[in-house]
Amino acid sequence: MPSHRPTLKNAKFQSATGHSAVARLAWICDDHDVLMLLRRPLLLQAVLRRHHILALAPDLSAADRAALHAIGVESAPLILPKPGQPFSNLLARRRLTQTLRHWRTTAAVIEMGEHLALATRAAASAGVADLYPFLPPLEHGTPANGAPAKTPSWRPALAMAAGVFTKTPNDQRLLCGPLASLRVPLHQMPAACSDLTVVTAMPLPALDDGLIFFALDSGDGDHAEAQLFTDVATAFDDRGTRIQFRLAETGPSGSNNIGGRVQREHLANMHASALPVEAALRRHVETAHVVVVLGGDASQTLLLSCALAVGRPVVVVDDACHRDFVDVGVNGWIAPAGDAPALVAILATLLKRPDLLVGMARAARQKAERRYDQRLSLKILCDVLGLEDLRAAAA
């Protein structure tokens, strides 16, 4: 059994007056968009509780850093190893160690996927007292023998943790199975959340202009999501039904071959700008009857979270991190990845039974309230890390 260091909750972090001390928390993330689109609201809430936050991610632009600074979050670029380059892994780890040591970090949340071991070792070398890694997602399901191929490489990193976060129940089962001997405290933190004190459920639009399906092209360069949506829309060209396909694009249009049935709309570039995009995305969602989630990146996760918060049925292309958002047949459906005919079949079912939409919309909002309310995620984070609200003490 590993020896666990004290967590932020205990007396080591109490001031002489008996109040909890200010935490110096580093949030280390190997995905720029996960940090900027999905985690920034939680960082803001931690800052409002009068704690110091350092955000680290690759490719942080000057605009990103300015946006983080505006909400009181310090930031630093994260250097990731370059495949095929000797000593790249060692150099990246040393630079991260220096950053964390210079900032006098007391705790770190490590959302690093395949680079989990690197970040955990760097934080430990920097003398960070408490490490809270996210268990990397189980992308392809649990093999028959119950032991995922990557489990051995995670074990040393997780053994140093004061607690471990998972994003889905499927991931959580890992530590209840092959990794149970580590006996590390386990906590589930959703991949995204919405501020339901601000986002209200909106009634479905009238069907006067037909059923409206909305999707997002994340602008990853190959526009595979736009092409999939195009293929689905084309399948309805000869059906003579009143139906609209709307596609929001986050970057320069590269999908000129999209059929006439698809209406293209522009959304601020999520990848090149640090400006908040959730409100703009939500306005698009509110005008649709059904939201189609075409991938598994952070932009699509944000879309899925928005859809549930607004109260919209969802049709989701299968992804390990998104399965838990959908109760099949209740608030939406899941289609196999890249399977346009399966998507067509689901949408055709909705065309035949539009009466199902009202109940599914209600179930979508209820799902958000049960699982993806920002207040719930914030409570999990603060309880696990001991981030007490210091505003009352300061007053």
C-alpha positions in Angstrom: 0.0 0.0 0.0 1.5 3.4 -0.9 2.1 5.9 1.8 -0.2 8.9 1.3 0.9 12.4 1.9 -1.4 14.7 3.8 -4.0 16.4 1.7 -4.9 20.1 1.6 -7.7 19.4 4.0 -5.6 18.7 7.1 -3.7 20.8 9.6 -0.6 21.2 7.6 -2.5 23.8 5.5 -4.0 25.6 8.5 -2.8 29.1 9.3 -1.8 30.2 12.8 -5.3 31.7 13.2 -6.9 28.4 12.5 -8.2 29.4 9.1 -7.4 27.3 6.0 -4.4 28.7 4.1 -4.5 29.8 0.5 -3.8 27.0 -1.8 -1.4 27.3 -4.7 -3.0 25.0 -7.2 -1.5 24.1 -10.6 -3.9 22.6 -13.2 -1.7 20.8 -15.8 -3.5 19.9 -19.0 -2.1 18.5 -22.2 -5.0 19.7 -24.3 -5.3 23.4 -24.9 -9.0 23.3 -25.7 -9.9 21.2 -22.7 -8.4 23.8 -20.5 -9.8 26.9 -22.3 -13.3 25.5 -23.2 -14.1 23.1 -20.4 -12.0 23.8 -17.2 -11.8 27.5 -17.2 -15.1 28.0 -15.3 -13.9 25.8 -12.5 -10.6 27.7 -12.3 -12.6 30.9 -12.0 -14.6 29.6 -9.1 -11.5 28.5 -7.3 -10.0 32.0 -7.8 -13.2 33.5 -6.4 -12.6 31.5 -3.3 -9.3 33.4 -3.0 -7.0 30.6 -4.0 -4.0 31.0 -6.4 -4.3 29.1 -9.6 -1.7 28.4 -12.3 -3.0 26.9 -15.6 -0.5 25.0 -17.8 -1.3 23.8 -21.3 0.4 23.6 -24.7 -0.1 26.3 -27.4 -1.4 29.0 -25.0 -1.5 32.2 -27.1 -1.1 35.7 -25.8 -4.9 36.1 -26.1 -5.4 32.9 -24.1 -3.1 34.1 -21.4 -4.7 37.5 -21.3 -8.2 35.9 -21.0 -7.0 33.7 -18.1 -5.3 36.7 -16.4 -8.6 38.6 -16.7 -10.3 36.1 -14.4 -7.3 36.0 -12.0 -5.7 32.8 -13.3 -1.9 32.8 -13.9 -0.7 30.7 -16.8 2.4 29.2 -18.4 3.0 27.3 -21.6 3.4 23.5 -21.3 6.1 21.9 -23.3 5.2 18.4 -24.4 7.7 15.7 -25.6 8.3 15.6 -29.4 8.0 12.1 -30.8 11.2 10.7 -32.2 13.5 13.3 -30.6 16.1 12.0 -28.1 15.9 13.5 -24.6 12.6 15.3 -25.4 10.8 13.6 -22.6 13.5 14.4 -20.1 13.6 18.1 -21.2 9.8 18.4 -21.0 9.8 17.0 -17.5 12.6 19.2 -16.3 10.9 22.4 -17.6 7.7 21.4 -15.9 9.5 20.7 -12.7 11.2 24.2 -12.8 7.9 25.9 -13.5 6.1 24.2 -10.6 9.0 24.8 -8.2 9.4 28.4 -9.2 5.6 29.0 -8.6 5.8 27.3 -5.2 3.0 24.9 -6.1 1.3 23.1 -3.2 -1.1 20.9 -5.1 -1.6 19.9 -8.8 -4.5 18.5 -10.8 -2.9 16.6 -13.7 -5.1 16.1 -16.7 -2.5 14.7 -19.0 -3.7 11.5 -20.8 -0.7 9.7 -22.2 1.7 12.1 -20.5 0.4 11.4 -17.0 3.6 9.7 -15.8 5.7 12.6 -17.0 3.7 15.3 -15.3 3.3 13.3 -12.1 7.1 12.7 -11.8 7.8 16.4 -12.6 5.4 17.5 -9.9 6.8 15.1 -7.3 10.4 16.3 -8.2 9.2 19.9 -7.6 8.1 19.0 -4.1 4.4 19.4 -4.8 2.6 18.1 -1.7 -0.6 16.7 -3.2 -1.1 15.2 -6.7 -4.6 14.6 -8.2 -4.3 13.0 -11.6 -7.1 12.2 -13.9 -7.2 8.6 -14.9 -6.7 8.5 -18.7 -9.9 7.5 -20.5 -10.4 3.8 -21.4 -10.8 4.4 -25.2 -11.6 1.0 -26.4 -13.6 -0.6 -23.5 -12.4 -3.2 -21.1 -10.7 -6.3 -22.6 -12.0 -9.7 -21.8 -9.2 -10.3 -19.2 -10.2 -7.0 -17.5 -6.7 -5.5 -17.7 -6.3 -2.6 -20.1 -3.0 -2.5 -22.0 -1.9 0.9 -20.5 -2.6 0.1 -16.8 1.0 -0.9 -15.9 2.3 2.6 -17.1 -0.3 4.3 -15.0 0.4 2.5 -11.8 3.6 4.4 -10.6 1.9 7.7 -11.3 -1.3 6.8 -9.5 0.6 5.4 -6.6 1.9 8.9 -5.8 -1.5 10.4 -5.8 -3.4 11.9 -2.9 -6.6 11.2 -4.9 -7.6 10.2 -8.4 -10.3 11.8 -10.7 -12.1 9.8 -13.3 -14.4 11.2 -16.0 -16.8 8.3 -16.5 -18.1 5.3 -14.5 -16.3 3.0 -16.9 -13.0 4.6 -16.0 -13.8 4.4 -12.4 -14.2 0.6 -12.6 -10.5 0.4 -13.4 -9.5 1.4 -9.8 -12.1 -1.0 -8.5 -10.5 -3.8 -10.5 -6.9 -4.0 -11.8 -5.7 -1.0 -9.8 -7.7 -1.6 -6.6 -4.5 -2.6 -4.8 -3.3 1.0 -4.9 -6.1 2.0 -2.5 -6.1 5.6 -3.8 -9.2 7.7 -3.0 -11.3 7.9 -6.1 -13.6 10.7 -7.3 -15.7 11.1 -10.4 -15.4 14.5 -12.2 -17.4 14.9 -15.4 -15.6 15.9 -18.6 -17.7 19.1 -18.7 -20.3 21.1 -16.7 -22.7 24.0 -17.2 -23.7 26.9 -14.9 -27.3 26.0 -14.6 -27.9 29.1 -12.5 -27.3 31.0 -15.8 -28.4 28.5 -18.5 -32.1 27.9 -18.4 -34.1 25.2 -20.2 -35.6 26.6 -23.4 -38.8 25.3 -25.0 -38.4 23.5 -28.3 -38.9 25.7 -31.4 -42.1 25.4 -33.4 -42.2 22.8 -36.2 -43.5 25.4 -38.7 -40.2 25.3 -40.7 -39.6 21.6 -40.2 -37.3 19.7 -37.8 -33.9 21.4 -37.3 -30.7 19.4 -36.7 -27.7 21.3 -35.5 -24.1 20.2 -35.5 -20.6 21.7 -35.1 -17.5 21.4 -37.3 -14.6 21.8 -34.9 -12.3 22.9 -37.6 -9.6 20.3 -37.1 -8.3 20.7 -40.7 -9.7 17.7 -42.5 -13.4 18.7 -41.8 -14.3 15.1 -41.3 -17.2 16.1 -39.1 -18.6 18.4 -41.7 -18.3 15.7 -44.3 -20.1 13.2 -42.1 -22.9 15.7 -41.5 -23.0 16.3 -45.3 -23.4 12.6 -46.0 -26.3 12.3 -43.6 -28.0 15.4 -45.0 -27.6 14.1 -48.6 -29.5 10.9 -47.6 -32.6 13.0 -47.0 -32.5 14.9 -50.4 -35.1 12.7 -52.1 -37.4 12.2 -49.1 -39.4 15.3 -49.6 -39.6 16.0 -45.9 -39.4 19.4 -44.1 -36.0 19.2 -42.4 -33.1 21.6 -41.9 -29.5 20.8 -41.3 -27.5 23.6 -39.7 -23.7 23.4 -39.3 -21.7 25.9 -37.3 -18.0 26.2 -38.3 -15.4 27.4 -35.9 -12.7 28.3 -38.4 -12.2 29.1 -42.0 -14.6 27.1 -44.2 -13.0 24.1 -45.8 -16.1 22.2 -46.6 -17.2 23.7 -49.9 -18.6 20.4 -51.1 -21.4 20.5 -48.5 -24.8 19.9 -50.1 -27.4 22.6 -50.5 -29.5 21.1 -47.7 -26.9 22.1 -45.1 -26.9 25.7 -43.9 -23.5 26.8 -42.8 -23.1 29.3 -40.0 -20.0 30.9 -38.5 -18.9 30.6 -34.9 -15.9 32.3 -33.3 -12.8 30.2 -33.8 -12.5 28.1 -30.6 -9.0 27.1 -31.4 -7.5 30.5 -32.2 -9.3 32.7 -29.7 -9.7 32.8 -26.0 -13.0 34.7 -26.1 -15.8 32.9 -24.4 -17.8 30.8 -27.0 -20.3 29.0 -24.9 -22.9 31.7 -25.0 -22.6 32.0 -28.8 -22.8 28.2 -29.2 -25.8 28.1 -26.9 -27.7 30.6 -29.1 -27.3 28.1 -32.0 -28.5 25.2 -29.9 -31.6 27.0 -28.8 -32.8 27.3 -32.4 -32.6 23.6 -33.0 -34.8 20.6 -32.1 -32.0 18.1 -32.0 -28.2 18.5 -31.5 -25.9 16.1 -33.4 -22.5 15.6 -31.7 -20.0 14.5 -34.4 -16.8 13.8 -32.5 -15.0 13.5 -29.2 -12.8 16.6 -28.9 -13.3 19.4 -26.4 -15.4 21.5 -28.8 -17.9 18.7 -29.2 -17.9 18.0 -25.5 -18.8 21.7 -24.9 -21.6 21.4 -27.5 -23.0 18.3 -25.8 -22.9 19.9 -22.4 -24.7 23.0 -23.8 -27.4 20.8 -25.5 -28.3 19.0 -22.2 -28.3 22.3 -20.3 -30.6 24.0 -22.7 -32.8 20.9 -22.9 -32.2 19.4 -26.4 -32.2 15.7 -27.4 -28.8 14.6 -28.6 -27.6 12.2 -31.2 -23.9 11.4 -30.4 -21.2 9.7 -32.4 -19.8 7.1 -30.0 -16.9 8.3 -27.9 -15.6 6.9 -24.6 -16.0 10.2 -22.8 -19.4 11.0 -24.1 -21.3 7.7 -23.4 -22.2 8.7 -19.9 -24.0 11.9 -21.2 -26.6 9.9 -23.1 -29.4 7.6 -21.8 -30.2 5.9 -25.0 -33.8 6.3 -25.9 -34.4 8.7 -23.1 -32.5 11.9 -23.8 -30.8 10.8 -27.1 -29.1 8.1 -29.1 -25.5 6.9 -29.7 -24.4 6.0 -33.2 -21.2 4.1 -34.1 -18.3 6.4 -35.1 -18.2 7.2 -38.8 -21.3 5.3 -39.6 -23.4 7.7 -41.7 -26.2 5.1 -42.4 -26.7 4.6 -38.6 -27.0 8.4 -38.1 -29.5 8.5 -40.9 -31.6 5.8 -39.4 -31.7 7.6 -36.0 -32.7 10.9 -37.6 -35.3 9.2 -39.7 -36.9 7.7 -36.5 -37.1 11.2 -35.1 -38.8 12.5 -38.3 -41.4 9.8 -37.9 -42.0 10.4 -34.2 -41.5 14.1 -33.5 -43.9 13.7 -30.6 -41.0 12.1 -28.7 -38.9 15.3 -28.7 -40.7 17.1 -25.8 -40.1 14.2 -23.4 -36.5 13.8 -24.5 -35.8 17.5 -24.2 -37.1 17.4 -20.6 -34.9 14.3 -19.9 -31.9 16.1 -21.3 -32.2 19.0 -18.9 -32.8 16.6 -16.0 -29.7 14.8 -16.9 -27.7 18.0 -16.8 -29.2 18.9 -13.4 -28.3 15.5 -12.0 -24.8 15.1 -13.3 -23.4 18.2 -15.1 -24.3 21.2 -13.0 -21.3 23.3 -12.4 -22.1 23.5 -8.7 -21.7 19.7 -8.4 -18.4 19.7 -10.2 -17.1 22.6 -8.1 -18.2 20.9 -4.9 -16.3 17.7 -5.9 -13.2 19.7 -6.7 -13.3 21.8 -3.5 -14.1 18.9 -1.2 -11.4 16.7 -2.6 -8.7 19.4 -2.6 -9.9 21.1 0.5 -10.4 24.5 -1.3 -12.4 26.2 1.4 -14.1 29.5 0.5 -11.8 32.1 2.1 -14.0 35.1 1.3 -15.8 34.9 4.7 -12.5 34.6 6.6 -11.0 37.6 4.7 -14.1 39.6 5.6 
